[in-house]
Structures are given as structure tokens and as C-alpha cells.
Amino acid sequence: MSEVQRDRAQRPLRTAIPTEVTTLHRLLGSRPDTRHFRHNARNPMPLDVLVVDEASMVDVAMMAALLDALPPRGRLVLLGDKDQLASVEAGSVLGDLCARAEGGHYTPATADWLSQATGQTLPPEMLDADGAPLDQAIAMLRVSHRFDAESGIGQLSGTVNRDAQGREKRTAIREVLNAGYADLSHLTLETEHDRQLERLVVSGHATGFPNAGEGRMLRGQPLPPPVGYRHYLQVMTHATPQAGADGEVVRDALDDWARAVLAAHGQFQLLCALRRGPWGVEGLNERIRAALEKEGLIDSGDGRRLWYPGRPVLVTSNDYGLGLMNGDIGITLALPQSATSAGGAHRGPALRVAFPAGDGSGQIKWVLPSRLQAVETVFAMTVHKSQGSEFTHTALLLPDAPNPILTRELVYTGITRARHWLTLVETGRGQLLDAVERRVMRLSGLGRF
């Protein structure tokens, strides 16, 4: 079959694939003030195939409700990283289901079917005549398209995720950190008041990387050095659309501006493990706000104003009325007066929060700040909240004291949010080497089956 014929044959299938994305709660039909759903075994969901992304975040109760509501002939496809942080609620469903994925354990019958279907031959070490039925339904993607396996990010994440313990693992991690990888920076803060943190979040601290981040190539093009939050705030200021001769600002120009600011914001993100304390989200958000204000990049009235141009916010609860989902990130922008009031009723710029539409259309959703009830400032974000996201330059900050939340899964998840640059920030005596030897021990019970 020629490429043209294949494309013609596949076109009806492609057009039949739904493009709308929804949350599991909304799909199942959540009911207010109850843990029950509209769809269940007696009222199954009307679908043939269900694809669940970020399945590592699905807890036991939700997975049970999902399976209960599947129609008898419905197929379920789970996508996710088995090594990431498990769900906040009980269980580690994807991790337990995929516990044997590394070894493959495919039976000869499965290997023959794969060979006929794909033309690829499985390596002998992945074959197992006694492979379990579940093994035959698991496919492990072994090549990362976010970062190269041979990069510093790839080597560090792989070493952290390795099952080795004790001196062997600690030595391997030190070797990666000291190897001079172009995409990896290791920053140590001596005290709580070390100003290196401000330099990192404002400018990106490119000098912490070999050759100050210069000279790297991506698909034949120079890769810009790592940046901090100054970058998106300068784009916000310099790219503000101007009113035309009639005093109006074209909506397309406003949307283009918002897209540029949102894209620039995704160039850097500070991640941390905790919510409270000087190294948690609450303390760091205030510290970063003050640092950006000192640089003249934002104006929050020294923290007196909750809403100000440049404030990034994270949605913390689904809002179906606004079409915003838990984890969505928006940027507060000051719109030109003519863009908000045709009659010129507003004096000075009015604030709106710009969110990407979230449906892959590239559209922008503009929301009044007063309508956002469940949001928080997100100069700093917890690793838990970052799951499913990626950032060009990620800074992962670990606190200065032992904490049960500091685990191998948390460190691995934080590292793998980075696409091109990773700054690993340790405070005090450092907790990285201890954290990578501590594992999350919550089980779903599926491993017994």
C-alpha cells in the first residue's frame, strides 16, 4: 500500500478520534457532597476506548470507580511514568501494575505477534516463557523525547532511579554531579539568606552551568542559555500590544501577547518539596515576589496587592464553570483600557488572567481575577503539583532537614520536569543522597495478583 493510499485509508479513523480532554471526575459524573458517580456498573460510560494520561496520579478508589463504569467491551489504556510520585490518596496503582515492566517478560506467542505486527524482533532478555498475562499488556517506552538519555538530566534521573543502595548509589550520583554536563548545575546554599537563590530565580544563574550555558545546539540551532523569571516579565512588558488609530486593540494581538508571555513563563520554574517553612512554597513565593519587586520587574505594592501584572497563578481546584482544571497555570496581565471597555469606562489598565485554553487549540482564555476563587501564586511550585508539566529550565530545591516526603520518587519526578536545563539546589548539609535511598512505601495490593 502506498503512502497516499495509507493516508486515505486512515483519514476516517483520525477524524473519528475525539479531541476533547476531560478529567476523570467529570467523565464519571461526580456528584456534589458524595464520593459516588453518575456512571457505574449499572450505568456504564458510553465509550469503546478510554485513554487515561498521567495514570500514576490515579489512586485505588478512583481506579476502582473507573473500572466499575467501563462498558463490558470497553478497552482501557493507561499512560504514565511508573517511577513518578504516586497518587496523593491511597495506593500506587500504576507502579504496582508495571512493577515487572523493566524485564519485559513477554511470552514467545506475544513476541511472534509483535514481530508480525511491527516487523521488530524483541531482544532475548525480554522473553519469558512463564510471563504473566498482565506482562503481555504492558509496553515500556525506553527512549525519552524530553531529554537525551546521555545528557546530565538523563544520567542523573537514571542514577537516582537505580535500585542500588548505600555507597554505590551515593558515589554514582556524586560522579554525575561532578562530571561537568552542559545541562546540569549543582547549587549549594550555605544559609537560609544566601542571595544565590535570588540570582537563580531572577536571572537563571547561567554561570552555574559550564561555559555559562553557551554553545549548546538543538536540532542544528543554538540553544539559548537558561533563564529565570526576568525573561517572561520582560516579554510581558516589551510585547504589550498597542492600540490602533481608532483606539482599539485587536483581540488577536492580545491573544498573541498572552501566548508569548505564557511560553516565556514556561522557560523556568522553581520546584520544591514542601508547602511550609523557608524552603516551602509559602516562604519561597513571598521571597521571590520581593526579589522581583526589588529588581523593578513587578509592582505588588510591597506585597499589599494580591493581584498585579505578572503574577503567575496555579488553579488548585477544578472550576467547570470557567473551564479551568486543577494544575492550570495563568499569568495576570494589565490590558490596555480600550481592550476592556468599549465606552472607556475604566481608568487605567484593567487586570485579566490569561490561561491557555487547554484543548490543544492554542486559544487564550481571559478571566477576571475576581472570578478565580481557588488559585495560588506559583513562583514556587511543589513537585507534586508539577506532575504532567515540563519546563525548559527547572530548578529543584531540596530543604535543609530530613523529611519523610523527601523520597527517591520525589527527586526523580522533579528532575524529569526539566527539558534542557536543570539546576539542583541543596541547602545546608544537603538531603539529596539521603532522599534517593528513601522510597514511597504505599501499595495498592495489586502486586499480589
N, C-alpha and C positions, 0 to 999 in steps of 0.2 A: 504494500500500500504506500503510495506516495505521500509526501508531507501535506500536499494540498488536500488529498482525499482524507487523510487522517484528521486534518483540521476541520474539514466539512463534517466528518462523522462525529467529532467530539463537540461541535458547536452547540447542539441541543442540550447535551449534558452540562456544559458550562453555564448556559443560560438558566438551567433549572436549579443550579446551586444557590441557596439563599445567601444574601449578602448582609442581612441584619444580624447583629450580635446582641445577645441579651445575657443577663445574669441568671444563675440557677434559681434564685428565689423568684424572679419574675417569670421564668419559664415554667416553674412548678405551680405558680399561682399562690404566693404566700398570703396568708390571712392575718389581719391585724390582731395583735394580742393573743396569738396562738402559735404553736410550733407545727400545726397541721397545714397541709397544702390542698389546693383545689384538685390537682392531679394526683392520683394514687392508683392502686391496683384495680379498683372498681371504675376509675375514670382515667385511663392512661393517656399519655400525651399523644397528639396526632402527628407522628413523625415516623420516618423509616430509618434515619441515621442521626445520631446525636454526637457532636464533636465537642468535648469539654477541654478547653485550654487551661493552662496553669492548674492542672489536676492535683498537684502536690498540696494545694491550699484547701482541698475539699476534705472535710472531716468525716468521721464514720457515720454520724447521724444524717448528714446531707447526702452522702453516697447511698445510704440505705433507702432514703426517700426517693432518690433519683432512680435507682434500680427498681423500686416498687412501682414507679409510674411509667416505666418503659413498656411499650406495647409488646405483645408476645414475639413478634418478628422484628422488633427494633434492634438496631445494632448500636453499640456504644464504643466510641473511640476516645481514649484518654491521652492527652498530650501533656507533658510536663517533665521537669527535671527531678529525678528520684532523689538526688543528693541535696536539694534545696531544703530550706526550713519547712517543717511540716505545718499542718493546719494549726490555727490558734486553738480551736476546740479539740476534743479528744481524738486520738488516733493518728496514724501515719499511713494512710491508705495506699498512696502511690508507692511510697518507699517499700512497704511490705509486699505489694504485688510484684514489684520489679527487683526484689532482693537478689535474684539469680541472673539478672539481665547481662551482667558483665561477661559471664561464661557462655551465653547463648543457650546451650542445652537443647539444640534442635535435633529432632529425630531424623533418620535417613529419609522418611517419607516427606517431611517438611522441606528438607534440603533439596529433594528432587523437584518438588512443586515450585520452590523459589527459583531453581535453575531454569525450569521451563518457562516460568512467568517473566523472569527478568534477564535471563541469559548470564547470570552471575553465579559463580560457584562459591559456596561457603568454605572458609578455612577449616581444616580438620579439627582444630582445637575447639570449635564451636559446636561440634556434633556430639550427641549423647543418645545412645540407643534407648536409655531409660528416661529421657526427657519427659517432664510432666506436661499435661495438656495446657496448663497456663503458660509454660515456657514458649509454646508454639504461637501464642498470640501476642508476644512481646517483641518489639523491634527497637533496638537501642541505636540512636544516632550518635556516631562516634567522632564526627568532624564538626567543630564549632565554626559557625559563619559570623559570629560576633567578634571573635579574636582568633589569631593563629595559635595553634597548639604549641608552637615553638617560641612564641613571644613570652615576655616576662609574665604577663597576665595569665597566659595559658599554663606556663610552668608552675607558677605559684598556686593557681587553683588546683592543678593536678596533684601537686605535692601535699597541699592541705587536705585533699580528699583521699589521699592514700591511706590504707589500713595500717601502715607501720606505726609503731608507738615508740615512746621513750627517746633515747639519744639519737637513734637513726633518723626519726622524723624531724627532730629539732635541728639536727645538723643539715639535713636536706633543705629545710626552709631557710636557714641562715645562708646556705650556699646560693640559693635563688636570689635572695635579697641583696647579696653582695656581688652578684655576677655582672652588674652593670648593664642590665637590659634597658634598651632605649625607652620602653614604655612604662617603666616601673620606678617609683620614687618611694623611699622609706624615710619618713619624717618623725623625729622624736621630740616631743615637747617636754622640757625639763620640769616646768611648773604649770599650775593652772592659769597663770597670767602670761605665759610665753606668747610673744607677739607674732611668732611664726604662723600661728593659726590664722590671724587676721590677714597676713600676706597671702596665705594659701587661698582663703575663700574670696578675697578681693581680686587677686591677680592670677591665681592658678599656680603660683610658685614654680614657674617653669625651670628656674635654676636648680631645682631639686632633681631634675632629670639629666642624663648625660647630654652634653652639648646644648643644654638649656632647651631641649625639645626640638631643636632644629635638625633638618637633614633627613627626616623620615619621609618615605614615599608610600602612597596608597594608590594602587592601580595606575601607576605611571605618573601620578600627580603629587606635588609636595603636600605633606600633611601639616596643617597649621599647628604651632606649638599649643600646649594645654593652656586653657584659660580658667578664670574664676568668674564670679558674679558680675564683675565690672563689664564684662563683654555684653551680656544681654541688656544691662541697664543703659549702656551706650547706644546699642541698637535701638532701644525704646526711644531714646531722646533724639538721635540723629535721623531716624527714619520716620518720624511723625509726619503724617500726610498734611499737606497744606490745602486750604480752601481755594476753590477756583475763583474765577472772576465774578461769579454770581453769589459768592459767599458760602457755597455748599461744598461739602466733602463727599466724594463719590464713595458709596458703600464698598465697592470692590477695592478701593485704595485702603480703606480701614481694615478690611479683611487681610489684605496683603501685608499690611503693617503688623497686625496681630500674629500672622503666621511667621513672619520674620522674627518677632520677639520670642514667641514660643519655641521656635527652632533654636534660637540663640541660648535660651534658658536651658535647653537640653544638652548644652555643651559641657555643663558642670553640675555636680550635685554632691553635697556633703551627706554621708550616711553615718549613723551612729547606732549603738546597740540599745541605749536606754532612753526613757522618757524624761526622767527627773534627774536633778543634780547638775553640776557644772559641765559634765560631759554627756548630758542627755539632751533631748530635743528642746525642752523648755528653756534651759540655760543657754544653749548654743544659739537658738533663734534670736534671743534678745541680744546676745553678744555680737552676732553677725549684723543684726539691724543697726546697732550702734556703730560698728566699724564702717558699714556702707554709708551711714549718715555722716560720719566724720570725714569721709572721702568726698562728700558732696554728691553722691550718686543717688540718694533718695532723700525725701524730706517727710519724716513722720512726726515732726514737731517734738523731737527727742522722745519719741515713744508715746506721746499723748494721743495721737490719732491712730485709730485702729486701721482705717483704710487710707491708703496713699498710693500714688503712682509707683509701680514697680513691685508692689507686694505680691509675692507668689503664694498661692493658697492651694491646699490639698483638701479635696472633698472626703469627709470621714464617714458619710452615711449615704446610701442610695437615695436620690431625690427624683422619683419618676416624673413628677410634675415639670421639673426643669430639664429632665433628660440627662441628669448627671449621675455618675456612678461612683461608688466608694473607690478612691485612688486617683480620680481625675485631678489634673493639675491645671490651674488657670493663672493668668497674670493680670493684675489690676492696671488699667490704662486710663489716662486722662484724655478724653475725647475732645476734639475741637468743639466749640459751642454750637456751631451750625450743624454738626453731625448729630446732636442730641435734641435740638429744639428748632423746628422749622420757623417758629414765631420769635425765636431769640429770647425766650423767657428766662433761660438760665444765664447767670452772670458768671463768667469764668468757665473753666473746663469742668465737665461732669465725669465722674468715675464709672467705669464699667469693668467687669471681669471677663476676659476673653478666654474661652475654652475651645480646644479642638472638638469638632462635632463627635468624634469617637466612632463613626461608622465607616471610616475609610474614605469619605467623600472629600476630605480636605477643607470642608466648610468650617466657619467660625461661629461659635455660639456666644452671644453677648448677654451678660446677666447683670442686673442691678445688684450691687453689694448688699443692699437691704434684704434681698430675697434669699441670700445664702445663710442658712442657719447652722449648718454642720460643716464648717471649714476651719482649718488652722493654718497659720503661717508655716511655710515649708522651705526656709533657707536650709534647715537641717531636717532630715527625714530618717525614721527608723528603718533598719534593714528589712524588718517585717513588711512595712508599707511599700518598700521598693520592689517587691517581687513582681515580676512581669514587666519591669521597666529596664531601660538601658540608657546610659549616659556616655557621651564622648570621653569626658574626664570624670572619673569617680574618685572621691576621697572617702576612705573608710576609716573612721576614728574609733579606736577601742579605749575604754575607760582605764583608769589607773589602779583599780582594785578588782579582786576576784568577784565574779558574779555568776550565779547558775545559768543566766541567759547567754553567757559567752560560751558558745559551743562551736564545734567544727562546722556544723551546718550553717550557723550564722555567718562565720567568717567566709566560708565558701560562697554563700549567696551574695554577700557584699562584694567580694572580689569579682564575681562574674556579672555584676551590673556594669562593669567598665567595658567600653568598646575599644578605645585606642590608648587611653592613659589611665593609670591607677596610682594614686598616692595613698600609701598605707600610713596612717598616723597612729603612733603609740604614745601614751602618756605615762609619766612616772617611770616605774621599773618595767612597764610593758606587760601585756597579758596575752600576746599573740600565741606564744609557744605553749602556754598552759591551755588556752582556749581550744586549740586544734586537737588536743587529746581528750576533750570532753565531748560526749555525744548526747544528742537528744534520745531519751530512753522511753518515749511514749510509743506504744504499739497498738495496732488496730486488732490484733488477734488473727489477722488473715494469714500470717506466716505459718500457722499451724496446719493450714489446709493446702 
